[in-house]
Amino acid sequence: MEKSDIEKKIEKLLALAESSNPYEARDALLKAQELMLKHNTSPENQETENKVITISIKTRYSKHNVIMAEIVAANFRTKVYMGKGCINIMGFSSDAMASQHCIEYLIKEIDRCFNHYIEVHLEFLRIPLSSRTKTRLQWKDGFVYGLREAFENRKADPKYALMLTAPTEVLNEYNKLKLYTRNYKQEPLINNEAFISGYEDGKRSLNGRSLIDGSDTTPI
């Protein structure tokens, strides 16, 4: 079957998502997601001929990488689970590819932003190792908390919540795996400077853009 103009455009955007420029990659991903959602608004438009596939991202185990992957999956109609030295993404091909690019971008972005935090707060390098570890975890807790909120802020129209749900075919394949699920719950550390700094960077990672029309939804 010949691909539609929309499908070709989504493919081009996903290719741009591999850009070495993190901001260009991010914008391409968000635009691809917007098109994917807009053109899958009814069962007739679903990718019924697509098979459920699994894509693996090689990465070290990290609580924060797992949480970010789960946040992305919840917004790209996919499911994720950890393998040995990798994060596995299950979904229809275009959804899985978009999730892959977004997760890879965020894994790089969280490290880039934390390295910037260290550059600004040079005293971080002079505190005991145990305190550095605690500060790093608090900062990354803030980042994933801000990221989750950024995705929520982009859902300007309630009708899109249903379209973000993983398709039945994907859920059926995922449930066959009978995986143990972890529950990572993070309460905001309102008075913690590292957490707040990470939180602000996490919100900015999506640039505060609306899921529907690209307008700025970042609270003033």
C-alpha positions in Angstrom: 0.0 0.0 0.0 1.3 3.4 -1.0 2.1 5.7 1.9 0.0 8.8 2.4 1.4 12.3 2.4 0.9 12.4 6.2 2.8 9.1 6.7 5.7 10.4 4.6 5.7 13.7 6.6 5.8 11.7 9.9 8.7 9.6 8.6 10.7 12.8 7.6 10.0 14.2 11.1 11.2 11.1 12.8 14.4 11.2 10.7 14.9 14.8 11.8 14.5 13.5 15.4 17.9 11.9 15.0 19.5 15.4 14.6 22.6 16.1 16.7 20.9 19.4 17.6 18.8 18.5 20.7 16.2 21.3 20.2 15.7 20.4 16.5 15.3 16.8 17.5 12.8 17.7 20.2 10.7 19.9 17.9 10.6 17.2 15.2 9.4 14.6 17.7 6.6 16.8 19.1 5.4 17.7 15.6 5.5 14.0 14.6 3.5 13.1 17.7 0.9 15.8 17.0 0.4 14.5 13.4 0.2 10.9 14.6 -2.6 11.8 17.1 -4.5 14.1 14.7 -4.7 11.4 12.0 -5.6 8.5 14.3 -8.9 10.0 15.6 -11.1 7.0 14.7 -10.9 3.2 14.5 -10.9 3.4 10.7 -7.7 5.5 10.9 -5.9 3.2 13.3 -2.8 1.3 12.0 -4.7 -2.0 11.9 -2.4 -3.4 9.3 0.6 -2.8 11.3 2.1 -5.5 13.4 3.1 -4.9 17.0 6.9 -4.6 17.1 9.5 -4.2 19.9 12.5 -1.8 19.7 15.3 -2.0 22.2 17.4 0.9 23.4 20.7 -0.1 24.9 21.2 1.9 28.2 22.4 1.4 31.7 19.8 0.7 34.3 18.6 3.9 36.0 15.4 4.5 37.9 15.1 7.9 36.2 15.6 6.4 32.7 12.8 3.9 33.4 10.4 6.6 34.7 11.1 8.8 31.6 10.5 5.8 29.3 7.2 5.1 31.1 6.1 8.7 30.8 6.9 8.7 27.1 5.1 5.4 26.5 2.0 6.8 28.2 2.0 9.7 25.6 3.0 7.8 22.5 0.6 4.8 22.6 3.3 2.3 23.5 4.4 0.1 26.4 7.9 -0.2 27.8 9.8 -2.7 30.0 13.4 -3.3 31.0 15.5 -6.0 29.5 19.1 -6.9 30.3 21.0 -3.6 29.6 18.2 -2.2 27.6 14.7 -0.5 27.5 12.2 -2.3 25.3 9.5 -0.4 23.5 6.4 -2.3 22.3 3.9 -0.7 19.9 2.9 -0.1 16.3 5.9 0.8 14.2 5.5 4.6 13.9 4.5 4.9 17.6 7.5 2.7 18.7 9.9 4.7 16.6 8.6 8.0 17.9 8.9 6.7 21.5 12.5 5.4 20.8 13.6 8.8 19.6 11.9 10.7 22.4 13.4 8.4 25.1 16.9 8.6 23.6 16.6 12.4 23.5 15.5 12.6 27.1 18.3 10.3 28.3 20.8 12.7 26.7 18.9 15.7 27.9 18.7 14.8 31.6 22.5 14.3 31.6 23.2 17.5 29.7 21.0 19.6 32.0 22.6 18.0 35.1 26.1 18.7 33.8 25.0 22.3 33.3 23.7 22.4 36.9 27.2 21.2 38.1 28.9 24.0 36.1 26.7 26.6 37.7 27.0 25.1 41.2 30.7 24.4 41.5 30.4 23.9 45.2 28.7 20.6 44.3 32.2 19.2 43.4 33.5 20.1 46.9 30.9 18.3 49.0 31.3 14.7 50.2 30.6 11.9 47.7 27.6 10.7 49.7 26.1 14.2 49.6 26.8 14.6 45.9 25.0 11.3 45.2 22.0 12.5 47.2 21.9 15.9 45.4 22.2 14.2 42.0 19.2 11.9 42.8 17.2 14.8 44.1 17.9 16.9 40.9 16.9 14.0 38.7 13.8 13.3 40.7 12.8 16.9 40.0 13.6 16.5 36.3 11.2 13.5 35.8 8.6 15.2 38.0 8.8 18.3 35.7 8.8 16.2 32.6 5.6 14.4 33.7 3.9 17.8 34.3 5.1 19.1 31.0 3.4 16.3 29.2 0.2 16.8 31.2 0.3 20.6 30.3 0.4 19.7 26.6 -2.9 17.8 26.8 -5.0 20.9 26.2 -7.9 18.9 24.8 -9.4 16.1 26.9 -10.4 14.1 23.8 -6.8 13.4 23.1 -6.4 11.5 26.4 -8.2 8.5 24.8 -5.9 8.6 21.7 -2.8 8.4 23.9 -3.9 5.0 25.2 -1.9 2.1 23.8 -4.1 0.1 21.2 -5.7 -3.1 22.3 -3.3 -5.1 20.1 -0.3 -3.6 21.9 -1.8 -4.2 25.4 -2.6 -7.8 24.5 1.0 -8.5 23.5 2.4 -6.7 26.5 0.1 -8.5 28.9 1.4 -11.9 27.6 4.8 -11.0 29.1 3.3 -11.1 32.6 5.9 -8.6 33.9 6.4 -7.4 37.4 5.6 -3.8 37.6 7.4 -1.3 39.8 5.7 1.8 41.2 8.0 4.8 41.2 6.2 7.5 43.1 7.9 10.9 43.7 6.5 13.6 45.9 7.8 17.1 45.1 10.5 18.4 47.4 9.2 21.9 47.5 12.0 23.4 49.6 14.9 21.5 48.0 17.0 23.6 45.6 18.4 20.7 43.6 14.9 19.2 43.1 13.4 22.6 42.0 16.3 23.2 39.5 15.7 19.7 38.0 12.0 20.3 38.0 12.3 23.5 35.9 14.7 21.8 33.4 12.2 18.8 33.1 9.4 21.2 32.3 11.5 23.0 29.7 12.5 19.7 28.1 9.3 19.9 26.1 9.4 23.7 25.7 5.9 24.0 27.2 4.2 23.3 23.9 0.6 22.4 23.4 -0.1 18.9 22.2 -2.8 20.2 19.9 -1.7 23.5 18.3 1.9 24.1 19.4 0.9 27.2 21.5 2.9 27.9 24.7 1.1 26.4 27.7 3.9 27.0 30.3 2.3 28.5 33.4 3.4 32.1 34.0 
